[in-house]
Amino acid sequence: MRFLTNLNGKTMTYENIKLKQDNDDSAGNKVVSVINPFMKPFVEELALKYPQWTFQEERTMYKWDIVNGKSVKVNFSAESFKVIDKREELGEIFLDRNSNGDVYGVNNFRVSAQRERGYGTKTIHLKKAIKHVDKFFGKKNLQEKVDEAKQVANQVVHHVNNGFSNTVSWKWNLIGDVAKQFLVSKYWEEFSQILLANQKLAEHANTFPKAFEEAQASNEVYDAMRSNTAYLVYVDGLSYAIHRDKEPTQIKASEELPAFIRQSVGMLKLVEDKQIIGGVGLRVSADTFIVLEQKKEEV
């Protein structure tokens, strides 16, 4: 609630200016805001002109000071107000600062529609600021309500669609490999006919099974590395260094290698770098190989 003394010395009550009553000064006290001096004539003139509107404090500024030996917040100043007509928000009036000093700001959806950038329309002139409010503030007409409803509807549709799509994607991530394996191993011949009949998908009819097999082999190597069950084999001349996490690195000659490592490395030497052999491992480079565990065996 705000008060103003008119020319007759009588005090007028601003029932439609709602200031924050419970600002915390950090010392356990609740402090009531006051309107910033620059904003005061703007807010109060509008409150008189539009008594059916409510001016609700939004942004509050304050300063720190030492009071009785304690650091507390003081000078709570209301610098922006949400303007409401019954339950409908009409817009915002606010204090803005630039290199030239304080200016009045006015913003709502109509102002934003006329601006390509920036926030609100601003002026140093009180009368001009009030004219901006007169021009842009007011309840939405039917077309504006329909436009707003369309915008909200689009947002809800997007949100709902994302929710369901994300749920399906999450579930498919869990069951997808099983489904792909089932499709490729049992029904690919029939399914490929459907792909061949679709111009955009036909090219995948013959290539997907191989791509899926390669992906499975890659996943096997990836999982083995993460679970520390794969062997890293590094070839240094005639010596082979064999390493697995949490186990000591062992150096062996070719004839001393476990049979499955010797065979796996022999096969991986025949492929290109970064290629995988399913169930065997990955060739990292000419001297580095990842070998999958075949059976429990002392290295």
N, C-alpha and C positions, 0 to 999 in steps of 0.2 A: 504494500500500500504506500502511495506517495502523496504528499500534500503540497499545495501551492497557495501563497497569499496573493489575492487579487488586489485591484486598485482600491477597493473599499476596505482593505485590511482584513477581509474575511478569508478563512482558510478553506481551500477546495480539496476534496478528497479524490484521489485517483484509484478507484477500485479496480480498474482494468490494467494497472501496472503491477506485475507480480515479480517481486525481487526475492532472491534467495535469502532464506531466514537462518540457515544452519551452516554457514561457512565455518570450517574448523580452523582456528588460528594456530593449531599445533600445540597449544598449551591447555587443551581441554575445554576451551570456551567456544560458544557458538556466536557468530557475528553476522549481522544483517548487512547485505550489500547496499551501496548507494549508487546512483546513476553517475557515470562518468560526466564531469562538468561539460565537456564538449557535446556529448550526446543528450544531455538533459533537455534542452529546448526542443530538440528533434522529437524525442520520445513523448514529452509532455504535450506538445502541440498536436501530435497525432492522436494521443489518448483523448484529448478534448474533442478533436474533430470526428473521431470514430469511437464513440463510447461503447459500441457493440463489440469492438475488437478487444482481445486480450493481448497484452505485451508481456511475454514471459522471458525472463532473463535466461540467456544461454551461456555466454562466455563471461567469465569473471577474472579480472586481473587483481593482483595484490603485490605488496612489497614486504620485504623482511626487515624487521627492526628489533632492537634489544629493549625489552620492557621488563623492569624489575629483575634484571640480570638474566633474562631468558630470551632466546631468539624466537620471535613469533611473527606470524603473518598479520599485516595491518593494511589499512586502506583498501578494503575489498571494493572493487569498482566494476559495475556492470557495463560491458562494452558492446554486447550484442543482444538482440531480443528476437525471439520467434513470435510472429504475429499470427494470431488464431481468431477465426470467426466461428464461434461455437466449437465444433469439433474439427473444422477444416482449417488446415494450415495454409495461410496465404503467402508467407514468405519470411524473409529475415531482414532486419535493419541492423547495421553494425558500424562500429568505428574501425576505420582502416588508417594506416600510417604509411606515408611515403616520404621521399626526400624533402618535400615542401611542407610537411607537417600533417596534422590530422585532417581526415576527410570523412564525409558521410558515405556509407555504403548501403545499397538496396539490392536485394536479390530474391528471385523466385523463378519458377519454371518459365515464365514469359520472358523475363530478362535473359535467362540463359539461352532461350531459343533465338535471341537476336544477337548473341555474341559468339564469335568463333573461338575465342580463348579468354582466359582470365575469369575472375569470379565477381559477378555483380556489376552494377553501374555505380560510379563514384563521382562525388562532387564536393567542393569546399563550400558551396552555397546552400544554406538551410532551405530557402524557398524552393530551389531547384530539386533538392532531395525530396521534399514533401510532394512536389509535382510528380516525381518518379513513382512515389507510393500511390498517389491518386490514379496514375495511369495504369500501373501494372498490377496493383493489388485488388483483389476482389474474388468472390467465389467463382469457381470454374463453371463455364457454360457446358451445355450437354456435349458438344463436340470435344471439348477439352477433357471432359470426364471419360468419353469413349476412347480418346487417344491414350489417356492414362491407364484405362482398363486394358487396352491392347498391350501397352508396355509391360504392365504387371503380368498379363497372361503369357506373354512371350518369355518373361523371366521364369515364371512357374513351369511352363512347358519345358524350358531348357533344364531347369533344376530336376524336374521329375524324370525327364528322359535320361539325364546323366546318372540319376540314381539307379534306374533299372538297368541301364547299359553297363554301369560299373559292377552291378551285382552279377550280371551275366558273365562279364569279362573275368571277374574274380572266380566264379564257379568254373568257367571254362579253363582257366589257368590250372585249376586243381584236377580236372578230369580230362583235359584236352589231349594229353599224351596217350592216355588209355584209349580215348575215342579214335585218335589218329591211327594207333596201332591196330585197333580192331578193324577200322575201315580199310587200311592198306593191306592187311593180311587176309581179310575174308571177302571184301566186297569191292575192291578197287576196280576190277574189270567192269562191273556194272556201273559204278560211280563215274568212271572215266568217260563213259558214253554220254553222261549228262554234261560233263565238262566240254567234250568235243562238240556238243550241240550249241554251246555258248561261245560266241566269237571272242569275247573278252577273256574267257577262262580256258579256251581250248589248249593253249600252249602249256598249261600246267598238267594236263592229263598224263603226259608221259614223264614229266620231270619231277613231279612232287614225290613219288615214292623214293627216288634216290636222295632228294633233298632231305626228306624225313629221316632216312637211314643215316645220313651224314650228321644231322642234328642230334640224333640219339647217341651216336658215337662220340660226338663232341661233349654232350652232357655227361656221358660216362667218365670221360677224362676230367672234366671240370669238377664233378662231384668227388672223384677220387683225390684230386689235389686238395679240395677243401676239407676232406675227411682225413687227410694225411695217410691214405692207404696206397698211393701210387709211389713208384720208385723213380727217382731222378738218376739217370745214368749219364755220366760225363766221360767222354773218351779222350784220353791224353796220351797220344802215341799208341803204345801197346798196352797201356794200363787203362782199367775201367774203374772210375770212382762211382760207388753206388750209395745213394743217400735217400733216407726216408725220415721225415720229422720224428723227433724223440728217439731216434736210433743213431748210433755212431756211424759216421761215414766209413765205408770199407773200400779198400783198394785191392783189385784182383786182376790177374792176367786173364786173357780170353778163355783159356782152358779151365780156369777156376770158376767161371761164372755159373750160376744156377742155370739149368737147361732152358727154363722158360724165359729168362732174361736174355740169354745168348740168342735164342730163336727170335724173340721180339725185336731186339736191336737189329738183327740181321734183316728182318722184314722191313723195318722202318728205314734202314739205310737205302732201300730201293725206291723210296718215294721222295717227293719234293718237301722242302721246308714247310712247316705249318700244316702238313697233311696228317690225317688220322686214319688209322686202320682199326676198324671196329673190333673191340675186344682185345686189342693188342696195345695201342698207345698212340702217342703223338711224336712226330719228328719236329723238334724245335729248331735245330740247325744241324750242320754236318757233324758236330761233336756233342750235341745235347739231345737227350731223348727222355720222354716220359713213358714209363712202362707200367701197364696195369697189373695189379696183383692177380695171379692165376690160381694159386693155391697156397696154402700155408706151408712155407718152406724156409728154412734158415738160410740167410744170405751170407 
